[in-house]
């Protein structure tokens, strides 16, 4: 927590500020006096506009020391105006500080939710039977129903090489299907094939295929180009699993891919 300045420190700062103003006022006063003497005395070539300009320049430093100005029957209390202006500036600073703090709290909350999603994804990929780790998928769904990922977060997760980031994006699109993401999901199949080849892990691939099923089950207006690309990519994925006998021994992913191909 930031340390608040003491009353004595504030008084010291105010005294320094007032001293600086006095020096500036003294400087302008000396210069103005010299020009006035020159204008009305020895140096006639000094124009009246120069005097007026210096008066205008000196005005900001004179105002804090003037109590009021009266002209044309109108009287303005300068001290009150300055006080109100300072209060407005202070209130604005407080609002900006509160807004920044609110934004920091929101960012912290978003980061905490995202970390929770990553932990659930890691739990889902633990070397344990599916019934034991499926609860982590349900946890992610509950979290995402209450706090969805932003479009930028989905973009970054789908493009990530880390399956612990891709899986939350899959679950987000299962929760809120977006047919515009179908081709991005097809590209992710290559990432899941790479993971399956290196780690022997096909659970993220299953979630990806399930996500594509959700999209096609929700939307039936998929254009012809994505359909053709989808048949090509899914056929390659099916061939990949068929040629790697150690992967997907129960055939769940292969059967799911065949069903998805039939829907295209």
LUMSE-264194 format. One record per residue (C-alpha): residue number from 0; residue in three letters; x, y, z. Coordinates in nm, 3 decimals. Layout:
// residues N
<rec NUM, "ala", <X, Y, Z>> ...
***
This chain:
// residues 264
<rec 0, "unk", <0.000, 0.000, 0.000>> <rec 1, "unk", <0.130, 0.344, -0.089>> <rec 2, "unk", <0.241, 0.557, 0.207>> <rec 3, "unk", <0.032, 0.871, 0.243>> <rec 4, "unk", <0.229, 1.195, 0.296>> <rec 5, "unk", <0.202, 1.344, 0.645>> <rec 6, "unk", <0.047, 1.683, 0.720>> <rec 7, "unk", <0.390, 1.836, 0.783>> <rec 8, "unk", <0.516, 1.707, 0.449>> <rec 9, "unk", <0.215, 1.856, 0.271>> <rec 10, "unk", <0.272, 2.192, 0.444>> <rec 11, "unk", <0.640, 2.182, 0.344>> <rec 12, "unk", <0.554, 2.111, -0.019>> <rec 13, "unk", <0.293, 2.387, -0.019>> <rec 14, "unk", <0.550, 2.629, 0.126>> <rec 15, "unk", <0.802, 2.541, -0.145>> <rec 16, "unk", <0.540, 2.587, -0.413>> <rec 17, "unk", <0.441, 2.926, -0.276>> <rec 18, "unk", <0.808, 3.034, -0.257>> <rec 19, "unk", <0.856, 2.936, -0.622>> <rec 20, "unk", <0.553, 3.142, -0.719>> <rec 21, "unk", <0.689, 3.440, -0.527>> <rec 22, "unk", <1.024, 3.421, -0.707>> <rec 23, "unk", <0.847, 3.400, -1.043>> <rec 24, "unk", <0.626, 3.692, -0.949>> <rec 25, "unk", <0.931, 3.892, -0.843>> <rec 26, "unk", <1.104, 3.812, -1.173>> <rec 27, "unk", <0.805, 3.922, -1.380>> <rec 28, "unk", <0.765, 4.231, -1.165>> <rec 29, "unk", <1.127, 4.338, -1.222>> <rec 30, "unk", <1.106, 4.274, -1.598>> <rec 31, "unk", <0.772, 4.452, -1.624>> <rec 32, "unk", <0.899, 4.751, -1.425>> <rec 33, "unk", <1.207, 4.777, -1.645>> <rec 34, "unk", <0.998, 4.773, -1.965>> <rec 35, "unk", <0.751, 5.026, -1.826>> <rec 36, "unk", <1.032, 5.261, -1.735>> <rec 37, "unk", <1.186, 5.213, -2.079>> <rec 38, "unk", <0.853, 5.264, -2.252>> <rec 39, "unk", <0.769, 5.590, -2.075>> <rec 40, "unk", <1.124, 5.703, -2.021>> <rec 41, "unk", <1.445, 5.642, -2.207>> <rec 42, "unk", <1.354, 5.378, -2.474>> <rec 43, "unk", <1.052, 5.499, -2.673>> <rec 44, "unk", <1.080, 5.218, -2.930>> <rec 45, "unk", <0.933, 4.958, -2.691>> <rec 46, "unk", <0.578, 4.895, -2.810>> <rec 47, "unk", <0.271, 4.882, -2.590>> <rec 48, "unk", <0.198, 4.529, -2.714>> <rec 49, "unk", <0.514, 4.411, -2.539>> <rec 50, "unk", <0.386, 4.550, -2.212>> <rec 51, "unk", <0.046, 4.389, -2.265>> <rec 52, "unk", <0.209, 4.055, -2.345>> <rec 53, "unk", <0.411, 4.060, -2.025>> <rec 54, "unk", <0.100, 4.148, -1.828>> <rec 55, "unk", <-0.077, 3.848, -1.976>> <rec 56, "unk", <0.222, 3.624, -1.901>> <rec 57, "unk", <0.233, 3.747, -1.544>> <rec 58, "unk", <-0.141, 3.702, -1.491>> <rec 59, "unk", <-0.129, 3.330, -1.388>> <rec 60, "unk", <0.120, 3.414, -1.114>> <rec 61, "unk", <-0.073, 3.719, -0.999>> <rec 62, "unk", <-0.412, 3.550, -0.974>> <rec 63, "unk", <-0.335, 3.337, -0.664>> <rec 64, "unk", <-0.245, 3.656, -0.475>> <rec 65, "unk", <-0.550, 3.857, -0.583>> <rec 66, "unk", <-0.859, 3.820, -0.374>> <rec 67, "unk", <-1.107, 3.943, -0.634>> <rec 68, "unk", <-1.148, 4.128, -0.961>> <rec 69, "unk", <-1.427, 4.372, -1.032>> <rec 70, "unk", <-1.499, 4.508, -1.380>> <rec 71, "unk", <-1.809, 4.638, -1.558>> <rec 72, "unk", <-2.013, 4.592, -1.242>> <rec 73, "unk", <-1.918, 4.222, -1.208>> <rec 74, "unk", <-1.713, 4.099, -0.916>> <rec 75, "unk", <-1.532, 3.766, -0.925>> <rec 76, "unk", <-1.392, 3.611, -0.607>> <rec 77, "unk", <-1.064, 3.466, -0.732>> <rec 78, "unk", <-0.983, 3.276, -0.415>> <rec 79, "unk", <-1.312, 3.086, -0.438>> <rec 80, "unk", <-1.254, 3.015, -0.808>> <rec 81, "unk", <-0.905, 2.883, -0.740>> <rec 82, "unk", <-1.032, 2.675, -0.448>> <rec 83, "unk", <-1.306, 2.522, -0.662>> <rec 84, "unk", <-1.059, 2.449, -0.941>> <rec 85, "unk", <-0.824, 2.276, -0.699>> <rec 86, "unk", <-1.112, 2.069, -0.562>> <rec 87, "unk", <-1.209, 1.967, -0.914>> <rec 88, "unk", <-0.851, 1.866, -0.992>> <rec 89, "unk", <-0.830, 1.668, -0.667>> <rec 90, "unk", <-1.161, 1.493, -0.739>> <rec 91, "unk", <-1.045, 1.410, -1.092>> <rec 92, "unk", <-0.720, 1.262, -0.957>> <rec 93, "unk", <-0.918, 1.053, -0.709>> <rec 94, "unk", <-1.146, 0.926, -0.985>> <rec 95, "unk", <-0.847, 0.833, -1.201>> <rec 96, "unk", <-0.684, 0.655, -0.906>> <rec 97, "unk", <-1.004, 0.464, -0.829>> <rec 98, "unk", <-1.044, 0.369, -1.196>> <rec 99, "unk", <-0.687, 0.239, -1.213>> <rec 100, "unk", <-0.736, 0.037, -0.896>> <rec 101, "unk", <-1.061, -0.106, -1.031>> <rec 102, "unk", <-0.887, -0.208, -1.354>> <rec 103, "unk", <-0.603, -0.370, -1.160>> <rec 104, "unk", <-0.854, -0.568, -0.954>> <rec 105, "unk", <-1.033, -0.679, -1.271>> <rec 106, "unk", <-0.706, -0.791, -1.432>> <rec 107, "unk", <-0.612, -0.982, -1.118>> <rec 108, "unk", <-0.951, -1.154, -1.118>> <rec 109, "unk", <-0.917, -1.248, -1.486>> <rec 110, "unk", <-0.567, -1.387, -1.427>> <rec 111, "unk", <-0.689, -1.590, -1.132>> <rec 112, "unk", <-0.975, -1.739, -1.336>> <rec 113, "unk", <-0.739, -1.823, -1.620>> <rec 114, "unk", <-0.495, -1.989, -1.380>> <rec 115, "unk", <-0.785, -2.194, -1.246>> <rec 116, "unk", <-0.869, -2.307, -1.601>> <rec 117, "unk", <-0.507, -2.407, -1.663>> <rec 118, "unk", <-0.500, -2.607, -1.338>> <rec 119, "unk", <-0.820, -2.786, -1.439>> <rec 120, "unk", <-0.668, -2.863, -1.780>> <rec 121, "unk", <-0.358, -3.003, -1.614>> <rec 122, "unk", <-0.578, -3.219, -1.392>> <rec 123, "unk", <-0.763, -3.351, -1.698>> <rec 124, "unk", <-0.431, -3.457, -1.854>> <rec 125, "unk", <-0.312, -3.642, -1.544>> <rec 126, "unk", <-0.224, -4.010, -1.602>> <rec 127, "unk", <-0.543, -4.140, -1.447>> <rec 128, "unk", <-0.859, -4.317, -1.574>> <rec 129, "unk", <-1.101, -4.088, -1.759>> <rec 130, "unk", <-1.381, -4.115, -1.499>> <rec 131, "unk", <-1.143, -3.974, -1.238>> <rec 132, "unk", <-1.024, -3.675, -1.442>> <rec 133, "unk", <-1.348, -3.589, -1.623>> <rec 134, "unk", <-1.450, -3.375, -1.327>> <rec 135, "unk", <-1.192, -3.118, -1.437>> <rec 136, "unk", <-1.379, -3.067, -1.765>> <rec 137, "unk", <-1.697, -3.003, -1.566>> <rec 138, "unk", <-1.507, -2.752, -1.349>> <rec 139, "unk", <-1.391, -2.566, -1.660>> <rec 140, "unk", <-1.744, -2.559, -1.798>> <rec 141, "unk", <-1.879, -2.411, -1.475>> <rec 142, "unk", <-1.604, -2.148, -1.467>> <rec 143, "unk", <-1.656, -2.052, -1.832>> <rec 144, "unk", <-2.034, -2.033, -1.803>> <rec 145, "unk", <-1.989, -1.764, -1.540>> <rec 146, "unk", <-1.683, -1.595, -1.692>> <rec 147, "unk", <-1.631, -1.656, -2.065>> <rec 148, "unk", <-1.298, -1.614, -2.239>> <rec 149, "unk", <-1.261, -1.304, -2.453>> <rec 150, "unk", <-1.217, -1.333, -2.829>> <rec 151, "unk", <-0.848, -1.244, -2.796>> <rec 152, "unk", <-0.799, -1.508, -2.529>> <rec 153, "unk", <-0.960, -1.773, -2.749>> <rec 154, "unk", <-0.730, -1.668, -3.036>> <rec 155, "unk", <-0.418, -1.701, -2.821>> <rec 156, "unk", <-0.526, -2.031, -2.667>> <rec 157, "unk", <-0.606, -2.194, -3.000>> <rec 158, "unk", <-0.269, -2.087, -3.140>> <rec 159, "unk", <-0.075, -2.204, -2.834>> <rec 160, "unk", <0.157, -2.506, -2.841>> <rec 161, "unk", <0.057, -2.578, -2.481>> <rec 162, "unk", <-0.240, -2.819, -2.460>> <rec 163, "unk", <-0.321, -2.678, -2.115>> <rec 164, "unk", <-0.414, -2.355, -2.293>> <rec 165, "unk", <-0.587, -2.511, -2.594>> <rec 166, "unk", <-0.827, -2.720, -2.386>> <rec 167, "unk", <-0.992, -2.417, -2.212>> <rec 168, "unk", <-1.052, -2.268, -2.558>> <rec 169, "unk", <-1.216, -2.594, -2.672>> <rec 170, "unk", <-1.440, -2.595, -2.365>> <rec 171, "unk", <-1.527, -2.228, -2.422>> <rec 172, "unk", <-1.641, -2.310, -2.777>> <rec 173, "unk", <-1.837, -2.610, -2.652>> <rec 174, "unk", <-2.011, -2.378, -2.407>> <rec 175, "unk", <-2.064, -2.099, -2.663>> <rec 176, "unk", <-2.030, -2.245, -3.016>> <rec 177, "unk", <-1.894, -2.011, -3.285>> <rec 178, "unk", <-1.911, -2.153, -3.636>> <rec 179, "unk", <-1.659, -1.887, -3.750>> <rec 180, "unk", <-1.396, -2.077, -3.546>> <rec 181, "unk", <-1.443, -2.405, -3.737>> <rec 182, "unk", <-1.139, -2.364, -3.964>> <rec 183, "unk", <-0.922, -2.260, -3.668>> <rec 184, "unk", <-1.025, -2.581, -3.495>> <rec 185, "unk", <-0.934, -2.781, -3.803>> <rec 186, "unk", <-0.585, -2.630, -3.788>> <rec 187, "unk", <-0.562, -2.733, -3.423>> <rec 188, "unk", <-0.594, -3.098, -3.529>> <rec 189, "unk", <-0.235, -3.080, -3.655>> <rec 190, "unk", <-0.123, -2.961, -3.310>> <rec 191, "unk", <-0.308, -3.249, -3.145>> <rec 192, "unk", <-0.149, -3.499, -3.386>> <rec 193, "unk", <0.194, -3.360, -3.293>> <rec 194, "unk", <0.112, -3.395, -2.922>> <rec 195, "unk", <-0.019, -3.749, -2.972>> <rec 196, "unk", <0.296, -3.850, -3.162>> <rec 197, "unk", <0.533, -3.700, -2.903>> <rec 198, "unk", <0.348, -3.774, -2.579>> <rec 199, "unk", <0.099, -4.047, -2.674>> <rec 200, "unk", <-0.177, -3.818, -2.537>> <rec 201, "unk", <-0.508, -3.803, -2.729>> <rec 202, "unk", <-0.736, -3.646, -2.467>> <rec 203, "unk", <-0.695, -3.293, -2.609>> <rec 204, "unk", <-0.771, -3.438, -2.954>> <rec 205, "unk", <-1.092, -3.585, -2.818>> <rec 206, "unk", <-1.199, -3.248, -2.677>> <rec 207, "unk", <-1.116, -3.083, -3.011>> <rec 208, "unk", <-1.328, -3.331, -3.206>> <rec 209, "unk", <-1.609, -3.290, -2.953>> <rec 210, "unk", <-1.591, -2.913, -3.000>> <rec 211, "unk", <-1.629, -2.948, -3.378>> <rec 212, "unk", <-1.930, -3.174, -3.319>> <rec 213, "unk", <-2.084, -2.901, -3.101>> <rec 214, "unk", <-2.033, -2.642, -3.373>> <rec 215, "unk", <-2.185, -2.856, -3.649>> <rec 216, "unk", <-2.469, -2.961, -3.420>> <rec 217, "unk", <-2.553, -2.597, -3.348>> <rec 218, "unk", <-2.502, -2.451, -3.698>> <rec 219, "unk", <-2.601, -2.609, -4.029>> <rec 220, "unk", <-2.498, -2.322, -4.259>> <rec 221, "unk", <-2.130, -2.412, -4.298>> <rec 222, "unk", <-2.000, -2.287, -4.634>> <rec 223, "unk", <-1.874, -2.526, -4.901>> <rec 224, "unk", <-1.507, -2.421, -4.873>> <rec 225, "unk", <-1.478, -2.499, -4.499>> <rec 226, "unk", <-1.662, -2.826, -4.559>> <rec 227, "unk", <-1.413, -2.932, -4.826>> <rec 228, "unk", <-1.119, -2.827, -4.610>> <rec 229, "unk", <-1.276, -3.005, -4.314>> <rec 230, "unk", <-1.311, -3.335, -4.501>> <rec 231, "unk", <-0.947, -3.311, -4.610>> <rec 232, "unk", <-0.809, -3.237, -4.260>> <rec 233, "unk", <-1.031, -3.486, -4.078>> <rec 234, "unk", <-0.943, -3.762, -4.328>> <rec 235, "unk", <-0.575, -3.696, -4.262>> <rec 236, "unk", <-0.639, -3.711, -3.888>> <rec 237, "unk", <-0.821, -4.042, -3.925>> <rec 238, "unk", <-0.535, -4.184, -4.133>> <rec 239, "unk", <-0.287, -4.064, -3.872>> <rec 240, "unk", <-0.466, -4.251, -3.592>> <rec 241, "unk", <-0.520, -4.559, -3.807>> <rec 242, "unk", <-0.149, -4.580, -3.895>> <rec 243, "unk", <-0.037, -4.532, -3.533>> <rec 244, "unk", <-0.171, -4.844, -3.365>> <rec 245, "unk", <-0.047, -4.746, -3.019>> <rec 246, "unk", <-0.267, -4.437, -3.018>> <rec 247, "unk", <-0.639, -4.444, -2.942>> <rec 248, "unk", <-0.643, -4.819, -2.869>> <rec 249, "unk", <-1.014, -4.812, -2.790>> <rec 250, "unk", <-1.093, -4.636, -3.116>> <rec 251, "unk", <-1.298, -4.358, -2.954>> <rec 252, "unk", <-1.126, -4.073, -3.142>> <rec 253, "unk", <-1.135, -4.263, -3.472>> <rec 254, "unk", <-1.507, -4.336, -3.438>> <rec 255, "unk", <-1.573, -3.974, -3.341>> <rec 256, "unk", <-1.380, -3.857, -3.647>> <rec 257, "unk", <-1.577, -4.087, -3.877>> <rec 258, "unk", <-1.904, -3.952, -3.738>> <rec 259, "unk", <-1.779, -3.598, -3.792>> <rec 260, "unk", <-1.680, -3.678, -4.152>> <rec 261, "unk", <-2.027, -3.813, -4.221>> <rec 262, "unk", <-2.178, -3.486, -4.097>> <rec 263, "unk", <-1.968, -3.293, -4.347>> 
***
